[in-house]
Amino acid sequence: MGRGESDEKSKMEIEEPEPGFCDKFRGFPKCIGFIVGNEFCERFSYYGMKAILTIYLLEALLFDDSTSTAIYHAFTFGCYFTPILGAIMADSWLGKYWTIVSVSVIYCLGHLIMSLSDLVGPEPYPFRGPSPSGKIPGAMIGLVLIALGTGGIKPCVSAFGGDQFKDGQTKQVQMFFSIFYFSINAGSLISTLVTPLLRDDVQCYGADCFPLAFGVPAILMVVATILFVLGSPFYKKNPPQGNVVVLVSKAIGNACKNRWNRQPGEQREHWMDYCDTAKYDKKLVRDIKFMLHVLYMYIPLPVFWALFDQQGSRWTLQAYRMNYDLGPLGKMKPDQIQFVNPALILILIPIFEGAIYPLLDKCKVLNRPLQRMCAGMTFAAGAFVAAGFVQIALQNTYPQPPAQSFSGLRVINKANCSIQPTFTPALPGNDPPAFGEIALKSSEKLYNVPVGNYTMEFACADASAGQAPVRSYTVSLPDQEYNTIIVTENQQGLYAPAQFHTEWDKPDKADPKMRIIFMPNPADIGDNVTVRIENKGAPKQVYEVFSVGMEKATEYVVKEPGEFNVKLQYLNAAGVQQEEVVGQYTVDHGGVYSVVVSKPGLEYNVDNYKDAEPSSMTILLQIPQYFIITTGEVMFSVTGLDFSYSQAPKSMKSVLQAAWLLTVAFGNVIVLIVAEARLIKDQAIEFFMFAGLMGAVTIIFAIMSYFYKYNEIPKDDEEMEDIADKPTTNGDVENGHAIKDGYDNPALTTDGPVTDGVLAQNTSYITQL
């Protein structure tokens, strides 16, 4: 071939147009739809269950904040540690297909047990048992099985999808992983919106419907398994070929053993040089050295994940105590706010790849992977600073107890005139606390009354009202407590029954607390008088029945927020059961309420008074911290994976993926330890502590990055020939014919047997794995 002909051919090759969008789907294996559908359903089931897990631990199992956080992160640790086991199982024993199928069965069983465990309880629950202690064993078993299931599947499905493509289908593989990544985020996004709705908007046995909220993810996991099995006739199924993680571990163990047993004075350049090269290939030893050089940079990374994964625990608990009302948009559930992360991921990755990174490259700022990872870690620290300030503002809305040696007193006016309460004699001091004039059906609180026993007087502010005052009313005010006095009237004039002890603090959980203060004489109504309160949205499920006495207060009960009917139930003179609605009242998240039932004339009155204000700080104030940490995730996680793959030989990419997942696992261990240690009582201080820890680690990582020498991976012609040209003896099999060598196809690779170029371009989807 002459020079001109060669140049012409080269020109034609250069000018060959890029394949169109539709061209990327040509030659797509028929089975890909089953794999993508399986991934969508499995991610829906996982993230749907995980979204409501913290609130389930808090509300259904009645764990406190720290224990709920510890269990959540122990579960997440299991989800990111068990992929190592799944990879070894797939590559050493069962192969990817049978590993996915077998582990999916365990996965489904875990979801089923989680759903059924919440059906344990006293009547009317179908499975009789104590609550919550009867639910806990099943819930813990379910979480263990789900962790094994999702961990076993995690390293296999993506690699199995990559196995289905033939050599030369680079564009098709790229398109597959784009679709695969979209299915992951779509499943995550939809499930974090849907399962909290199922939990909160449906009532089961008078409480949030966790059996349904866990049951839907269980159904989706069953569908995922069925979809995957249905594609079986179309799959290429690789036989197990040995796991590279196991091989590398053995080689490192051999080097350590030989170094320990070395002859006195024997020194080698690198401790891996002590590995027995008669037993392990020299190229493997060389590649492990490159891999260890990258792993050194992984040491600080778990701290990032310690912060990032608190979106589902500490941040959800923060949202739990905020106001969910979005005005005309309705109400957001506290566990729904987590959807902001996958939504922002889908928005920010194209923006960063298409605009921000090219601009940074032009400006020569943050244009190296390690620099961008440092920036991502800085953003994570900033997110927790923002969360800390939000927490401070939230805590400032909490009611405070009276100071030591002081008490609180509230007077409620139920008389037909404005009243003036006074202490007789007046309280001591230059500026003693005193009540002002209190209008009808209004109330006033004093927070700083010295502890002691006092005499009070209640009189109509307008003397012409003609009502006789209450004189010599004795009130006892204990240390750091609140009490309520209700002033009403009888035939003789104004009247005040004995004081009522009142709770001042917000409820431990987000749901409101309420009680009934019943003023009439039940004997004037009938026999067996009770008061039933019932949520108008679920009257047969959310209710409470109180036995009442004249001028007595019931115990506080915790119920779902909403509008309630107040019903009187009694036997009339003829012995017939009567029931009548005497009023309504409304309660909101985080509030404490005293509902006063009175009968000043022929009609009953139902008046609702706030003992503690409901949550007032909008949940939308969490969006900035979600935006900041998601920005950090894009710069840290996506860039970190690209850095890892570019700095490691192809044979070590699966080992780095395993190590990357372990950094996530051990990051969750950090949160578990902090939560269980309970050394920090103030949540805002804990957020600032994590921000400071991340800041310190970022500085350390920046120093490590400055001195890091980038690996120069040698071009290994023999490896490339092995991958592209070498005839296979035990590789992929389709219709009985070998079509591709199985040399570097471990289950832990993120995207199966594809080229380095594809590996470099298609790692972002792992952020949601």
FENCOR-V766583 format. One line per field, one symbol per residue. burial: b if it has 16 or more other C-alpha atoms within 10 Angstrom, else e. Layout:
burial = ???
//
This chain:
burial = eeeeeeeeeeeeeeeeeeeeeeebeeebbebbbbbbbbbbbbbbbbbbbbbbbbbbbbbbbbbebbbbbbbbbbbbbbbbbbbbebbbbbbbbbbbbebbbebbebbbbbbbbbbbbbbbbeeeeebeeebbebbbebbbbbbbbbbbbbbbbbbbbbbbbbbbbbeebbbbbbbbbeebbbbbbbbbbbbbbbbbbbbbebbbbbbbbbbbbbbbbbbbbbbbbebbbeeeeebbbbbbbbbbbbebeebbebbbebbeeeeeeeeeeeebbbbeeeeeeeebbebbbbbebbbeebebbbbbbbbbbbbbbbbbbbbbbbbbbeeeeeebbbbbbbbbbbbbbeebbeebeeeebeeeeeeeebeebbbbbbbbbbbbbbbbbbbbebbeebbeebeebbeeebbbbbbbbbbbbbbbbbbeeeeeeeeebebebbbbbebebebbbbbeebebbbbbbeeeeebbbbbebebebbbbbbbbbbbbbeeeebbbeebbebbbbbbebbbbbbbbbbbbbbeeebbebbbbbbbbbbeebbbbebebbebbbbebebbbbbebbbbbbbbeeeeeeebeebbbbebbbbbbbbbbbbebeeeeebbbbebbbbbbbebeebeebbbbbbbbbbbbbbbbbbbbbbbbbbbbbbbbbbbbbbbbbbbbbbbbebbeeeeeeebbbbbbbbbbebbebbeebbeebeeeeeeeeeeeeebeebbeeeebebbbbeeeeebbbbbbbbbbbbbbbbbeebbbebbbbbbbb
//
